C-alpha cells in the first residue's frame, strides 16, 4: 500500500510544472521547485543538497492543489495526501537524453521518472527529485515537470502530459505484483518496440507485452496485460519520434539490466561495456554549462538517504533503494494498489526533533509545565505576520498538540493560520493556507474573533485526537473522511447553522447570513485540507464569490530566503 502512494507522488511533481505560466527566470536553464509544506530549514537543506545558488536559479513552489490537479482523475484525494514535500532541480539540455537522480523517495525511482518524462515529450534534461526525509515521491513528478516547463519556456502537449501521469499510475499498479524494476522494464521495452515499429493494433501490442514479460520471467495477469496494452495503445497514437526517445529509453534499459542482474559482477564486466558505450552516448554536449546537476549533489546533507540514478545502477544498491522495490504483499492494499497517502504520498520513518515528554497523558492538557507559544512542536514556521488574537493560559492548555502525530500537528497548524486570517480579516495570513483568497466579507471584533478561533480550534483538536475512530458513518454523510464529517458536524453547531444561537453564544449578534458565510468559508478550508468537496457546501446560502479559487496556481519565489 505504501509503495503505490509513492508513485502517486512522483506523478504530481512531474505534471505540475507543465501547465503553469512561465515566470521570469534568474537563469533560463535551471529551476528549483520546493514543496509548499516544508519548513524554512528543510528548504535550506534541499538547496544545499542540490548545491543550488538562489541567485543563479529560479525557485518556485509546488503545493498540494497542484498535485491534485494532475492526479485527481486517477486516484483519490486520500491517496494523494494533504501536504507537498518533494522538491526538484531541473536543467534542460541540448543532448544526452533524460538523466534523473532521486533521493529519499522510497518508491518512485529514477527510471520510472525518466520513462514518464519521455512520454510527456521531454527529450533531454537533467533532473534531481528529492525530499529532506523519506517519502513516497508523490510530489516529485509534479515538481520535475513544473520545473522543466518553466526552465525551458516550452509548454508540453497536454495529452502527452496526461499519458505520462497515467503511465506512472499503471506502472505502480503493476509494480505491486511484480516489483518496481520489473514493471518499469516491461513498459520501457514495450515502448521501444511499439513506438519504433508504430504498432497500433491492440492485439499485437498485447502479444508484444506478454512476450516481453515471459522473456523476463514475469507473470502478468490478464487484467494487467490489458491495462498496459490500453496505455501503450494511447501512447503510440501520439506519433512520438522514436529517435528522440531512443537515447533515454535505451539508457533506462541499460540501468534496469544492471540493477536486475544484481551486479557486483557487472561492475567488473558489463560496467566496462556500458560505461564505454553508455557514457559516450549519454554525455551532455550542452557546452553552455559543463555542470551536470545529477552528479553535483551533496549527499552528506541527506545522511542515509535512499537514492537511485539513471547513470549508475549501483547507487540504488549501495544506498538500499533496491530493498524497497520488491513486490508488495498487498496486506494493506485498498483494492486499487494505492495506499492512503500522508504527506506527499506515504511518509516513512520521519521523526520530528520535538518529542512528547514521557509520562504525558494525551488527554490531560491542564498540567503543562512550559509555555509552548514560541514553538508548537511541528517544526513548521508560524504563520506570516504577528498573531493578533489573544491567547491566555487556558487557551494554551486546551490547544496543546503534544499528543498529536506529525501529520495531525501540521493540519492543526494550518487550521490555526486559517482562523487567524479568516476571523481577524488578515488576508496575508489567510493566503498562506488559502492561495488567492479574497478579503473576508464578515467583520468580527477582536474579542469575538479570538473566542471563535479558540472554539473552532478546540473542536478540531478533539477531532484530530480522536482520528475519526469514534465516528459512525451515515448515509447522509457529506464527505468520505470520518474526520471531515466530524468537523462538519461541529462547525454546524458552532455557527448555529441548523438552530438559532443561544443568547449568550459568541455569534449571537451575527446575522444568519453572516454565520452561514463564516461556516461556508471555514468548511471550504477544511475541504481543501482533506482534499474533498461537496455540492452541498457549494449550494449553501452564502455567496460563492467569497470563496477561494483553489485551482489557481500561486507561484512564489523563495529567492530572498536563501
C-alpha positions as CSV (number, residue, x, y, z in Angstrom):
1,X,0.0,0.0,0.0
2,X,2.7,2.4,0.9
3,X,4.5,1.8,-2.3
4,X,1.6,2.9,-4.5
5,X,1.2,6.2,-2.8
6,X,4.7,6.8,-3.5
7,X,4.1,6.6,-7.1
8,X,1.5,9.0,-7.0
9,X,3.8,11.4,-5.5
10,X,6.0,11.3,-8.4
11,X,3.3,11.9,-10.8
12,X,2.3,15.0,-9.3
13,X,5.7,16.6,-9.4
14,X,6.1,16.0,-13.0
15,X,2.9,17.2,-14.1
16,X,2.5,20.4,-12.4
17,X,5.3,22.2,-14.0
18,X,3.8,21.6,-17.3
19,X,0.7,23.6,-17.1
20,X,1.6,26.9,-15.5
21,X,2.6,30.2,-16.8
22,X,6.3,30.7,-17.3
23,X,7.8,33.3,-14.9
24,X,10.9,35.4,-15.5
25,X,14.0,33.3,-14.8
26,X,17.1,34.0,-12.8
27,X,18.9,31.5,-15.0
28,X,17.0,30.3,-18.1
29,X,18.3,26.8,-17.8
30,X,17.9,25.9,-14.1
31,X,14.8,25.8,-11.9
32,X,14.2,24.5,-8.3
33,X,10.8,23.5,-7.1
34,X,10.2,23.3,-3.3
35,X,7.4,21.5,-1.6
36,X,5.0,24.1,-0.1
37,X,4.8,22.3,3.3
38,X,8.5,22.2,4.1
39,X,9.9,24.3,6.8
40,X,12.4,27.0,6.0
41,X,15.1,24.8,7.5
42,X,14.1,22.0,5.3
43,X,14.0,24.2,2.2
44,X,17.6,25.3,3.0
45,X,18.6,21.7,3.4
46,X,17.3,20.9,-0.1
47,X,19.1,23.9,-1.6
48,X,22.3,22.6,-0.1
49,X,21.7,19.1,-1.4
50,X,21.1,20.5,-4.9
51,X,24.2,22.7,-4.5
52,X,21.9,25.4,-6.0
53,X,22.6,29.1,-5.6
54,X,19.4,31.0,-5.2
55,X,20.8,33.9,-7.2
56,X,21.5,31.6,-10.1
57,X,18.3,29.6,-10.3
58,X,14.6,30.3,-10.4
59,X,12.8,29.0,-7.3
60,X,9.1,28.2,-7.4
61,X,6.8,26.3,-5.1
62,X,4.6,23.2,-5.6
63,X,1.5,22.9,-3.4
64,X,-1.0,20.1,-2.8
65,X,-3.6,21.6,-5.1
66,X,-1.1,21.4,-7.9
67,X,-0.8,17.7,-7.3
68,X,-4.5,17.2,-7.2
69,X,-5.0,19.0,-10.5
70,X,-2.9,16.3,-12.2
71,X,-3.6,13.2,-10.1
72,X,-7.2,13.7,-9.3
73,X,-8.6,11.9,-12.3
74,X,-6.6,8.7,-11.5
75,X,-6.5,8.4,-7.7
76,X,-8.5,9.6,-4.7
77,X,-7.7,12.6,-2.5
78,X,-6.9,10.3,0.4
79,X,-4.2,8.6,-1.7
80,X,-2.7,11.9,-2.8
81,X,-2.5,13.2,0.8
82,X,-2.7,16.7,2.1
83,X,0.9,18.0,2.1
84,X,3.5,18.5,-0.6
85,X,7.1,17.9,0.5
86,X,9.1,16.7,-2.5
87,X,11.5,19.0,-4.3
88,X,13.1,19.0,-7.7
89,X,16.1,20.6,-9.5
90,X,15.9,20.6,-13.3
91,X,18.1,21.8,-16.2
92,X,17.0,21.3,-19.8
93,X,19.9,20.2,-22.0
94,X,20.5,20.1,-25.8
95,X,21.6,16.4,-25.8
96,X,22.3,13.4,-23.6
97,X,18.7,12.2,-23.1
98,X,17.0,12.3,-19.8
99,X,19.1,11.9,-16.7
100,X,17.4,11.5,-13.3
101,X,18.6,11.2,-9.7
102,X,16.3,10.6,-6.7
103,X,16.9,10.8,-3.0
104,X,14.6,9.9,-0.1
105,X,11.9,8.8,-2.5
106,X,11.2,5.3,-1.3
107,X,9.2,4.0,-4.2
108,X,9.4,6.3,-7.2
109,X,12.7,5.6,-9.0
110,X,14.9,7.4,-11.4
111,X,13.9,5.0,-14.2
112,X,10.2,5.5,-13.5
113,X,10.5,9.3,-13.7
114,X,12.7,9.2,-16.8
115,X,10.3,6.9,-18.6
116,X,7.4,9.1,-17.7
117,X,9.2,12.3,-18.7
118,X,9.9,10.8,-22.2
119,X,6.2,10.1,-22.5
120,X,5.4,13.7,-21.6
121,X,7.5,14.8,-24.5
122,X,10.8,15.6,-22.9
123,X,13.9,14.6,-24.9
124,X,16.9,16.0,-23.0
125,X,17.2,17.2,-19.4
126,X,18.9,16.6,-16.1
127,X,16.6,16.3,-13.1
128,X,17.1,15.6,-9.4
129,X,14.0,14.8,-7.3
130,X,14.4,14.6,-3.6
131,X,13.0,15.3,-0.1
132,X,14.7,16.1,3.2
133,X,13.4,12.9,4.7
134,X,11.9,9.7,3.3
135,X,8.6,10.0,1.5
136,X,7.0,8.0,-1.4
137,X,7.6,10.7,-4.0
138,X,4.0,11.7,-5.0
139,X,5.1,15.3,-5.3
140,X,8.3,14.6,-7.2
141,X,6.9,14.1,-10.7
142,X,4.8,17.2,-10.5
143,X,7.8,19.3,-9.4
144,X,10.1,17.9,-12.1
145,X,7.6,18.7,-14.9
146,X,6.8,22.0,-13.4
147,X,10.5,22.9,-13.3
148,X,11.1,21.6,-16.8
149,X,8.4,23.8,-18.5
150,X,9.5,26.8,-16.5
151,X,13.2,26.4,-17.3
152,X,12.7,25.5,-21.0
153,X,10.0,28.0,-21.7
154,X,8.1,25.3,-23.6
155,X,4.7,24.0,-22.9
156,X,4.4,20.3,-23.3
157,X,1.5,18.7,-25.1
158,X,-1.4,18.3,-22.6
159,X,-2.3,14.8,-23.9
160,X,1.2,13.6,-23.5
161,X,1.5,15.0,-20.0
162,X,-1.7,13.2,-19.1
163,X,-0.4,10.0,-20.5
164,X,2.8,10.4,-18.5
165,X,0.8,10.7,-15.4
166,X,-1.3,7.6,-16.3
167,X,1.9,5.7,-17.1
168,X,3.2,6.2,-13.6
169,X,-0.1,5.1,-12.1
170,X,-0.2,2.0,-14.3
171,X,3.5,1.2,-13.6
172,X,2.7,1.5,-9.9
173,X,-0.3,-0.8,-10.1
174,X,1.8,-3.5,-11.9
175,X,4.7,-2.9,-9.5
176,X,2.6,-4.0,-6.6
177,X,2.6,-7.5,-8.1
178,X,5.9,-7.9,-9.9
179,X,8.2,-5.2,-8.4
180,X,9.1,-1.7,-9.4
181,X,12.0,-2.7,-11.7
182,X,10.1,-5.5,-13.5
183,X,7.1,-3.2,-14.1
184,X,9.3,-0.4,-15.5
185,X,11.4,-2.8,-17.5
186,X,8.3,-4.3,-19.3
187,X,6.8,-0.9,-20.1
188,X,10.1,0.5,-21.2
189,X,10.9,-2.4,-23.6
190,X,7.4,-2.4,-24.9
191,X,7.5,1.4,-25.6
192,X,10.8,1.0,-27.5
193,X,9.4,-1.8,-29.8
194,X,5.9,-0.4,-30.2
195,X,6.8,3.2,-30.9
196,X,9.8,2.1,-33.1
197,X,7.6,-0.2,-35.2
198,X,4.5,2.0,-35.0
199,X,2.4,-0.9,-33.8
200,X,-1.2,0.4,-33.3
201,X,-3.3,-2.8,-33.2
202,X,-4.3,-3.7,-29.6
203,X,-3.9,-7.5,-30.1
204,X,-0.4,-7.0,-31.5
205,X,0.5,-4.7,-28.5
206,X,-0.9,-7.3,-26.1
207,X,1.3,-10.0,-27.6
208,X,4.4,-7.8,-27.5
209,X,3.8,-7.0,-23.8
210,X,3.1,-10.6,-23.0
211,X,6.2,-11.9,-24.8
212,X,8.4,-9.3,-23.1
213,X,7.0,-10.4,-19.7
214,X,7.7,-14.1,-20.5
215,X,11.2,-13.3,-21.7
216,X,11.9,-11.6,-18.3
217,X,10.3,-14.4,-16.3
218,X,7.5,-12.2,-15.1
219,X,3.9,-13.4,-14.8
220,X,1.2,-10.8,-15.6
221,X,-2.5,-11.3,-15.1
222,X,-4.9,-10.7,-18.0
223,X,-6.1,-7.5,-16.3
224,X,-2.5,-6.2,-16.0
225,X,-1.8,-7.1,-19.7
226,X,-5.0,-5.3,-20.8
227,X,-4.2,-2.2,-18.7
228,X,-0.6,-2.0,-20.1
229,X,-1.9,-2.6,-23.6
230,X,-4.5,0.2,-23.3
231,X,-1.9,2.6,-22.1
232,X,0.6,1.8,-24.8
233,X,-2.1,2.0,-27.5
234,X,-2.8,5.5,-26.3
235,X,0.9,6.4,-26.3
236,X,1.6,5.1,-29.8
237,X,-1.2,7.2,-31.2
238,X,0.6,10.4,-30.2
239,X,3.2,9.8,-33.1
240,X,6.3,10.1,-31.0
241,X,9.6,10.4,-32.8
242,X,11.4,7.3,-31.7
243,X,14.8,8.8,-32.5
244,X,14.1,11.5,-29.9
245,X,13.0,9.0,-27.3
246,X,15.5,6.2,-28.1
247,X,18.5,7.5,-26.2
248,X,16.6,7.9,-23.0
249,X,14.7,4.6,-23.3
250,X,17.9,2.7,-24.1
251,X,19.7,4.4,-21.2
252,X,16.9,3.4,-18.9
253,X,17.1,-0.2,-20.2
254,X,20.8,-0.4,-19.5
255,X,20.3,0.8,-16.0
256,X,17.4,-1.6,-15.4
257,X,19.5,-4.5,-16.9
258,X,22.4,-3.8,-14.5
259,X,20.0,-3.4,-11.5
260,X,18.1,-6.5,-12.2
261,X,21.3,-8.5,-12.8
262,X,22.2,-7.5,-9.3
263,X,25.7,-6.8,-10.2
264,X,28.6,-6.7,-8.2
265,X,29.9,-8.7,-11.1
266,X,28.5,-6.2,-13.6
267,X,30.7,-3.6,-12.1
268,X,33.7,-5.6,-13.3
269,X,32.4,-6.9,-16.6
270,X,29.2,-5.3,-18.1
271,X,30.0,-2.0,-16.5
272,X,33.1,-1.7,-18.7
273,X,30.9,-2.2,-21.8
274,X,28.2,0.1,-20.6
275,X,30.5,2.8,-19.5
276,X,32.3,2.8,-22.8
277,X,29.1,2.6,-24.7
278,X,26.6,4.4,-22.5
279,X,28.7,7.2,-21.1
280,X,29.9,8.2,-24.6
281,X,26.3,8.3,-25.8
282,X,25.0,10.0,-22.7
283,X,27.5,12.8,-22.3
284,X,25.7,16.1,-22.2
285,X,27.1,18.1,-25.0
286,X,25.4,21.3,-24.0
287,X,28.7,23.2,-23.6
288,X,27.0,26.4,-22.4
289,X,27.1,24.9,-18.9
290,X,29.5,22.0,-18.3
291,X,28.0,21.2,-14.9
292,X,25.8,18.0,-14.6
293,X,23.4,18.7,-11.8
294,X,22.6,15.0,-11.4
295,X,26.3,14.4,-10.5
296,X,26.9,17.5,-8.4
297,X,24.8,17.0,-5.3
298,X,25.8,17.0,-1.6
299,X,24.6,13.6,-0.4
300,X,26.1,14.2,3.1
301,X,23.3,16.7,3.7
302,X,20.7,13.9,3.4
303,X,22.6,11.3,5.5
304,X,21.4,7.8,4.9
305,X,19.1,8.7,2.1
306,X,18.0,6.0,-0.4
307,X,19.0,7.1,-3.8
308,X,18.6,6.0,-7.4
309,X,20.4,7.3,-10.6
310,X,19.8,6.5,-14.2
311,X,23.5,6.8,-15.0
312,X,24.7,4.5,-12.2
313,X,22.7,1.4,-11.2
314,X,25.0,0.8,-8.2
315,X,23.7,3.9,-6.5
316,X,20.4,2.2,-5.7
317,X,22.1,-0.9,-4.4
318,X,24.7,1.0,-2.3
319,X,22.1,3.2,-0.6
320,X,19.4,0.4,0.0
321,X,16.9,1.7,-2.6
322,X,16.7,-1.8,-4.2
323,X,15.5,-3.2,-0.9
324,X,12.2,-1.3,-1.1
325,X,11.5,-2.2,-4.7
326,X,10.2,-5.8,-4.1
327,X,6.6,-6.6,-4.8
328,X,4.2,-5.6,-2.1
329,X,2.4,-8.4,-0.2
330,X,-0.8,-6.4,-0.5
331,X,-1.6,-6.9,3.1
332,X,-2.7,-3.3,3.4
333,X,-4.0,-2.8,-0.1
334,X,-7.2,-0.9,-0.6
335,X,-8.1,-2.9,-3.7
336,X,-6.6,-0.5,-6.1
337,X,-3.0,-0.9,-5.1
338,X,-2.8,2.6,-3.8
339,X,-2.4,3.4,-0.1
340,X,-4.0,6.3,1.6
341,X,-1.3,8.9,1.5
342,X,0.1,11.0,4.2
343,X,2.4,13.9,3.5
344,X,3.4,13.7,-0.2
345,X,2.5,10.1,-0.7
346,X,3.4,7.8,2.1
347,X,5.9,9.0,4.5
348,X,8.1,6.6,6.4
349,X,10.4,6.8,9.4
350,X,10.2,10.6,9.9
351,X,10.6,11.8,13.4
352,X,10.4,15.5,14.5
353,X,13.1,16.8,16.8
354,X,10.4,17.8,19.3
355,X,9.1,14.8,21.2
356,X,6.2,14.4,23.6
357,X,7.5,14.2,27.1
358,X,7.4,10.8,28.7
359,X,4.5,10.3,31.0
360,X,2.4,13.0,29.5
361,X,-1.3,12.0,29.4
362,X,-2.6,12.7,25.9
363,X,-6.0,13.6,27.3
364,X,-4.7,15.8,30.1
365,X,-3.9,19.3,28.9
366,X,-4.2,21.1,32.2
367,X,-0.8,20.4,33.8
368,X,1.6,21.6,31.1
369,X,4.7,23.0,32.8
370,X,6.1,25.0,29.9
371,X,4.9,27.7,27.6
372,X,4.9,26.4,24.0
373,X,3.8,29.6,22.4
374,X,7.0,30.1,20.5
375,X,7.0,26.6,19.1
376,X,4.1,24.3,18.5
377,X,6.3,21.3,18.1
378,X,5.5,20.7,14.5
379,X,8.8,22.1,13.1
380,X,6.7,24.2,10.7
381,X,7.2,28.0,10.8
382,X,4.5,30.1,12.4
383,X,2.2,32.0,10.1
384,X,3.4,35.1,8.4
385,X,2.8,38.2,10.5
386,X,2.2,38.7,14.2
387,X,-0.8,37.0,15.6
388,X,-3.4,39.5,16.6
389,X,-5.8,37.4,18.6
390,X,-5.2,37.0,22.3
391,X,-4.5,33.6,24.0
392,X,-4.5,33.2,27.7
393,X,-3.1,30.3,29.8
394,X,-6.3,28.3,29.5
395,X,-6.2,28.6,25.7
396,X,-2.7,27.4,25.5
397,X,-3.6,24.3,27.7
398,X,-6.7,23.4,25.7
399,X,-4.9,23.8,22.4
400,X,-1.9,21.7,23.3
401,X,-0.9,19.5,20.4
402,X,1.8,17.3,22.1
403,X,-0.2,14.2,21.8
404,X,-0.7,14.5,18.0
405,X,1.4,12.8,15.4
406,X,3.4,14.9,12.9
407,X,0.8,14.9,10.2
408,X,-2.0,16.0,12.6
409,X,0.2,18.7,14.0
410,X,0.7,20.1,10.6
411,X,-3.0,20.1,9.9
412,X,-3.7,21.8,13.2
413,X,-1.1,24.4,12.4
414,X,-2.8,25.2,9.1
415,X,-6.2,25.5,10.8
416,X,-4.7,27.9,13.3
417,X,-3.4,30.1,10.4
418,X,-6.8,29.9,8.7
419,X,-8.6,31.1,11.8
420,X,-6.2,33.9,12.3
421,X,-6.6,35.0,8.7
422,X,-10.4,34.5,8.3
423,X,-11.8,35.7,11.6
424,X,-9.4,38.5,12.1
425,X,-9.5,39.6,8.5
426,X,-5.8,39.2,8.0
427,X,-5.6,38.4,4.2
428,X,-1.8,38.0,4.3
429,X,-2.0,35.1,6.8
430,X,-5.1,33.7,5.0
431,X,-3.2,33.5,1.8
432,X,-0.5,31.2,3.4
433,X,-3.1,28.4,3.6
434,X,-5.7,29.5,1.0
435,X,-3.9,30.7,-2.1
436,X,-5.6,33.6,-3.9
437,X,-8.0,34.2,-1.0
438,X,-10.1,37.3,-1.0
439,X,-10.7,39.6,1.9
440,X,-13.3,38.0,4.3
441,X,-16.6,39.8,4.0
442,X,-17.7,39.2,7.6
443,X,-16.0,41.5,10.0
444,X,-15.7,40.4,13.6
445,X,-14.4,42.4,16.6
446,X,-11.2,41.3,18.2
447,X,-12.9,39.6,21.2
448,X,-15.4,37.7,19.1
449,X,-12.6,36.6,16.6
450,X,-10.4,35.4,19.5
451,X,-13.3,33.4,21.1
452,X,-14.4,31.9,17.8
453,X,-10.8,31.0,16.9
454,X,-10.5,29.2,20.2
455,X,-13.8,27.4,19.8
456,X,-13.1,26.2,16.3
457,X,-9.5,25.0,17.1
458,X,-10.6,23.2,20.3
459,X,-13.3,21.4,18.3
460,X,-10.8,20.5,15.6
461,X,-8.2,19.3,18.1
462,X,-10.7,16.9,19.6
463,X,-11.3,15.5,16.1
464,X,-7.6,15.1,15.4
465,X,-7.0,13.3,18.8
466,X,-10.0,11.0,18.0
467,X,-8.8,10.4,14.5
468,X,-12.3,9.6,13.4
469,X,-12.2,6.4,15.4
470,X,-15.5,7.1,17.3
471,X,-17.4,8.3,14.3
472,X,-20.3,6.3,13.0
473,X,-20.8,6.6,9.3
474,X,-24.2,7.6,8.0
475,X,-25.9,7.6,4.6
476,X,-26.3,11.3,4.9
477,X,-22.6,12.0,5.3
478,X,-21.3,14.8,3.1
479,X,-17.7,13.6,3.0
480,X,-15.6,10.4,2.7
481,X,-13.3,11.2,5.5
482,X,-14.6,10.5,9.0
483,X,-12.6,13.4,10.4
484,X,-14.1,15.8,7.9
485,X,-17.6,14.6,8.7
486,X,-16.9,15.2,12.4
487,X,-15.5,18.7,11.7
488,X,-18.6,19.5,9.6
489,X,-21.0,18.4,12.4
490,X,-19.0,20.5,14.9
491,X,-18.9,23.6,12.7
492,X,-22.7,23.4,12.1
493,X,-23.1,23.7,15.9
494,X,-20.5,26.4,16.4
495,X,-22.0,28.6,13.6
496,X,-25.6,27.7,14.6
497,X,-26.5,26.5,11.0
498,X,-29.4,24.3,11.9
499,X,-30.6,26.0,15.1
500,X,-30.8,29.6,16.4
501,X,-27.8,30.6,18.6
502,X,-28.3,30.9,22.3
503,X,-28.5,34.4,23.7
504,X,-25.0,34.1,25.2
505,X,-23.5,32.5,22.1
506,X,-20.3,34.2,20.8
507,X,-22.1,34.6,17.5
508,X,-25.5,35.6,18.8
509,X,-25.0,39.2,17.5
510,X,-24.2,37.9,13.9
511,X,-27.0,37.6,11.3
512,X,-27.9,34.1,10.0
513,X,-26.4,35.2,6.6
514,X,-23.1,36.1,8.2
515,X,-23.0,32.9,10.2
516,X,-23.6,30.9,7.0
517,X,-20.8,32.7,5.3
518,X,-18.4,32.1,8.1
519,X,-19.4,28.4,8.1
520,X,-19.0,28.1,4.3
521,X,-15.6,29.7,4.3
522,X,-14.5,27.5,7.2
523,X,-15.7,24.3,5.6
524,X,-14.1,25.3,2.3
525,X,-10.7,25.5,4.1
526,X,-11.2,22.1,5.8
527,X,-12.4,20.6,2.4
528,X,-9.1,21.8,0.9
529,X,-7.1,20.4,3.8
530,X,-8.7,17.0,3.4
531,X,-8.9,17.1,-0.4
532,X,-12.6,16.8,-0.6
533,X,-15.5,18.9,-1.8
534,X,-19.3,18.6,-1.8
535,X,-22.1,20.0,-3.8
536,X,-24.0,20.7,-0.6
537,X,-21.4,23.1,0.7
538,X,-21.3,24.8,-2.7
539,X,-25.1,25.3,-2.6
540,X,-25.2,26.9,0.8
541,X,-26.8,30.3,1.0
542,X,-23.6,32.3,1.1
543,X,-22.2,34.0,-1.9
544,X,-19.7,31.7,-3.7
545,X,-17.9,34.8,-4.8
546,X,-16.3,35.0,-1.3
547,X,-14.9,31.5,-1.7
548,X,-11.4,30.8,-2.8
549,X,-10.2,29.7,-6.2
550,X,-8.4,26.5,-5.2
551,X,-7.4,25.6,-8.7
552,X,-5.3,28.7,-9.4
553,X,-1.6,28.3,-9.1
554,X,0.2,30.6,-6.7
555,X,3.8,30.8,-7.8
556,X,6.2,32.0,-5.1
557,X,9.9,32.5,-5.3
558,X,12.0,31.8,-2.2
559,X,15.0,33.7,-3.6
560,X,15.0,36.0,-0.6
561,X,15.1,33.2,1.8
562,X,18.3,31.6,0.6
